[in-house]
Amino acid sequence: MKTVRIWFCKEGAARYISHLDLTRCFSRALHRAKIPLWYTEGFSPRAYMVFALPLSLGIRGERESLDIRLEQEISPEEIISRLNAVLPPDLPVYAVTEPVMKPGKIAFASFEFELETEDLSAQEALGRVEDLFSKQEILVEKHTKSGPKTINIAPFLTHTKVWEENGRLRLSSVLPAGSTENVNPYLITTSIRNYMGFDFYEKVARTNLYDAQMHPFV
């Protein structure tokens, strides 16, 4: 039995499928691709499948991963080829490696944002957002299991940059993404809407995951 880590992208229409549907999609794809999965024993056998960190709906994932266990030896190239033949084109598999870091070690995630405004130019929007991010307090309502909760996201923006590029507002940010503390990237765009008073079309991508020492998830 061997554990391998499957690396894939979640893009296009796949951004809008839930984590449950993503799990079902990969489960069916692994079956159709005839990947020799290891199953748990007992009355209800299940394949071992562990995704590193579920994405919120609408966010593109550039470096997503799924851990599986194999009963038989099969090359990474064969796994990639078989899965890409049966998966939707918006869920391309690009690598298969041996896991190094456990998903439970994940503490941060990096994101990139692209905002396109209609009410004002990107340069004007840039100045307003820079002023907002310089504040000591930026209050946003966060939805939790126990109900809505107002939090101050300003302390989490120390690794956030904003600039203008080709007529669009661009942002990059590293946010807490662990089991004890997690900041949804949409809280950043929500704060801009709430404080700035202008609307925009947004694209958000998660580019990488890191442990507490900011080592990339591998």
Phi and psi in degrees as a GROMACS rama.xvg file:
@    title "Ramachandran Plot"
@    xaxis  label "Phi"
@    yaxis  label "Psi"
@TYPE xy
-137.269  136.213  LYS-2
-95.3474  133.26  THR-3
-128.387  156.227  VAL-4
-112.201  119.758  ARG-5
-94.9122  125.047  ILE-6
-104.188  131.819  TRP-7
-147.576  166.974  PHE-8
-106.247  148.78  CYS-9
-120.564  104.556  LYS-10
-139.611  178.673  GLU-11
54.6772  -137.514  GLY-12
-64.8309  -23.7229  ALA-13
-64.2595  -17.9532  ALA-14
-61.6532  -23.0685  ARG-15
-103.046  11.073  TYR-16
-95.5969  143.621  ILE-17
-70.7888  167.923  SER-18
-64.6886  -35.4354  HIS-19
-63.341  -43.306  LEU-20
-67.9257  -34.8129  ASP-21
-63.2492  -41.7222  LEU-22
-62.2361  -44.0025  THR-23
-63.4669  -41.1817  ARG-24
-61.2118  -46.5291  CYS-25
-70.6723  -34.8478  PHE-26
-61.0245  -45.4122  SER-27
-68.1293  -39.478  ARG-28
-64.2632  -42.3707  ALA-29
-62.7355  -36.7791  LEU-30
-68.6009  -46.3039  HIS-31
-65.9236  -33.1869  ARG-32
-79.6167  -3.47274  ALA-33
56.7589  42.8061  LYS-34
-76.9049  128.418  ILE-35
-72.9645  78.2517  PRO-36
-75.3398  149.893  LEU-37
-89.5657  132.971  TRP-38
-112.983  148.149  TYR-39
-67.326  158.862  THR-40
-94.5016  168.861  GLU-41
115.81  -166.386  GLY-42
-74.129  -25.4251  PHE-43
-129.163  77.8403  SER-44
-62.1868  137.278  PRO-45
-134.555  145.655  ARG-46
-72.3824  142.285  ALA-47
-75.4974  113.846  TYR-48
-140.207  121.694  MET-49
-131.939  113.894  VAL-50
-86.1808  143.162  PHE-51
-63.5527  -54.0246  ALA-52
-159.243  112.595  LEU-53
-57.9692  143.038  PRO-54
-92.0649  147.954  LEU-55
-70.8668  152.621  SER-56
-58.5243  139.193  LEU-57
91.3285  -10.0401  GLY-58
-94.8299  130.475  ILE-59
-78.9058  136.483  ARG-60
-110.929  118.686  GLY-61
-89.8729  -18.6685  GLU-62
-146.106  65.7087  ARG-63
-91.0785  157.029  GLU-64
-143.154  153.431  SER-65
-138.943  126.666  LEU-66
-96.2301  133.006  ASP-67
-133.62  163.77  ILE-68
-115.426  136.142  ARG-69
-106.441  140.148  LEU-70
-86.6427  -25.4421  GLU-71
-130.158  155.174  GLN-72
-70.8995  132.472  GLU-73
-148.785  138.345  ILE-74
-71.7509  151.031  SER-75
-56.0454  -39.8762  PRO-76
-62.3732  -37.4503  GLU-77
-69.7411  -39.5012  GLU-78
-62.1837  -45.9626  ILE-79
-60.4243  -47.9221  ILE-80
-61.8608  -46.5151  SER-81
-65.871  -43.1435  ARG-82
-69.0595  -42.4492  LEU-83
-65.1339  -21.7822  ASN-84
-74.6241  -20.4049  ALA-85
-119.755  -15.4108  VAL-86
-81.3232  155.958  LEU-87
-61.3013  150.716  PRO-88
-62.7712  -20.3831  PRO-89
-85.9402  6.33043  ASP-90
-128.611  58.7445  LEU-91
-72.9789  135.653  PRO-92
-91.2186  130.903  VAL-93
-121.793  -9.64271  TYR-94
-162.029  154.566  ALA-95
-136.208  124.486  VAL-96
-134.805  171.975  THR-97
-83.765  135.215  GLU-98
-64.2096  138.489  PRO-99
-112.285  -48.6177  VAL-100
-104.991  138.769  MET-101
-76.9398  141.982  LYS-102
-55.5821  -29.7068  PRO-103
-65.5642  -14.5395  GLY-104
-82.8062  -9.61808  LYS-105
-64.3223  130.336  ILE-106
-127.364  -23.8721  ALA-107
-139.614  159.236  PHE-108
-138.987  143.539  ALA-109
-103.148  141.618  SER-110
-132.747  152.397  PHE-111
-125.548  138.251  GLU-112
-121.362  145.405  PHE-113
-129.688  119.324  GLU-114
-115.587  127.804  LEU-115
-116.102  115.554  GLU-116
-99.7742  154.481  THR-117
-112.955  -26.9524  GLU-118
-81.5011  -23.3837  ASP-119
-153.347  166.54  LEU-120
-73.1044  160.843  SER-121
-62.5215  -33.2824  ALA-122
-67.5288  -40.7212  GLN-123
-65.5314  -43.0074  GLU-124
-62.1019  -37.8715  ALA-125
-58.6557  -47.7554  LEU-126
-61.0656  -40.7676  GLY-127
-68.3561  -41.3083  ARG-128
-68.7638  -38.9995  VAL-129
-60.307  -40.774  GLU-130
-63.3519  -41.9708  ASP-131
-61.9914  -46.6771  LEU-132
-71.0941  -10.8312  PHE-133
-86.6673  -6.56658  SER-134
-74.113  153.35  LYS-135
-83.1469  -17.2037  GLN-136
-139.102  120.439  GLU-137
-130.194  101.039  ILE-138
-90.0134  130.226  LEU-139
-138.278  144.327  VAL-140
-82.9248  125.834  GLU-141
-111.659  134.578  LYS-142
-88.8555  122.837  HIS-143
-120.433  173.481  THR-144
-62.8219  -28.4649  LYS-145
-92.1941  3.06297  SER-146
119.238  179.355  GLY-147
-61.321  143.084  PRO-148
-143.344  130.085  LYS-149
-86.9191  125.903  THR-150
-126.574  158.907  ILE-151
-98.2352  111.701  ASN-152
-89.5925  -5.37679  ILE-153
-55.3531  -42.6552  ALA-154
-63.8463  -18.5463  PRO-155
-90.4926  1.34307  PHE-156
-101.923  17.599  LEU-157
-66.6924  -24.6926  THR-158
-112.016  43.8864  HIS-159
-119.312  131.623  THR-160
-122.048  149.328  LYS-161
-137.79  137.236  VAL-162
-154.661  168.517  TRP-163
-105.578  137.431  GLU-164
-150.26  120.58  GLU-165
53.1218  42.3221  ASN-166
79.0061  8.98372  GLY-167
-126.456  153.362  ARG-168
-88.5509  128.674  LEU-169
-117.712  142.094  ARG-170
-134.439  150.073  LEU-171
-133.242  142.988  SER-172
-153.287  145.002  SER-173
-112.147  121.156  VAL-174
-124.513  153.282  LEU-175
-58.3554  135.79  PRO-176
-143.639  26.6235  ALA-177
-91.3709  -175.822  GLY-178
-75.2128  -25.3954  SER-179
-91.8127  -31.6216  THR-180
-141.46  127.774  GLU-181
-143.527  123.901  ASN-182
-114.506  114.569  VAL-183
-68.6624  132.645  ASN-184
-60.7988  -25.0345  PRO-185
-66.2542  -17.3567  TYR-186
-65.4453  -29.7917  LEU-187
-68.3045  -49.0204  ILE-188
-69.1669  -31.8306  THR-189
-64.18  -40.5591  THR-190
-64.0569  -37.5626  SER-191
-64.5901  -43.9494  ILE-192
-62.9412  -44.6278  ARG-193
-66.7978  -41.8135  ASN-194
-90.675  -32.6464  TYR-195
-89.5041  -26.3663  MET-196
76.0293  19.6563  GLY-197
-129.887  153.063  PHE-198
-104.213  167.77  ASP-199
-163.275  161.532  PHE-200
-94.819  131.015  TYR-201
-121.42  146.503  GLU-202
-126.299  131.069  LYS-203
-127.038  135.15  VAL-204
-131.674  136.704  ALA-205
-91.9712  123.492  ARG-206
-100.478  -25.8456  THR-207
-166.88  167.489  ASN-208
-125.386  152.077  LEU-209
-142.22  159.176  TYR-210
-88.972  -173.438  ASP-211
-64.6092  -24.2474  ALA-212
-92.9786  10.3276  GLN-213
66.1068  28.2034  MET-214
-83.7251  133.761  HIS-215
-60.132  144.351  PRO-216
-68.1078  124.321  PHE-217
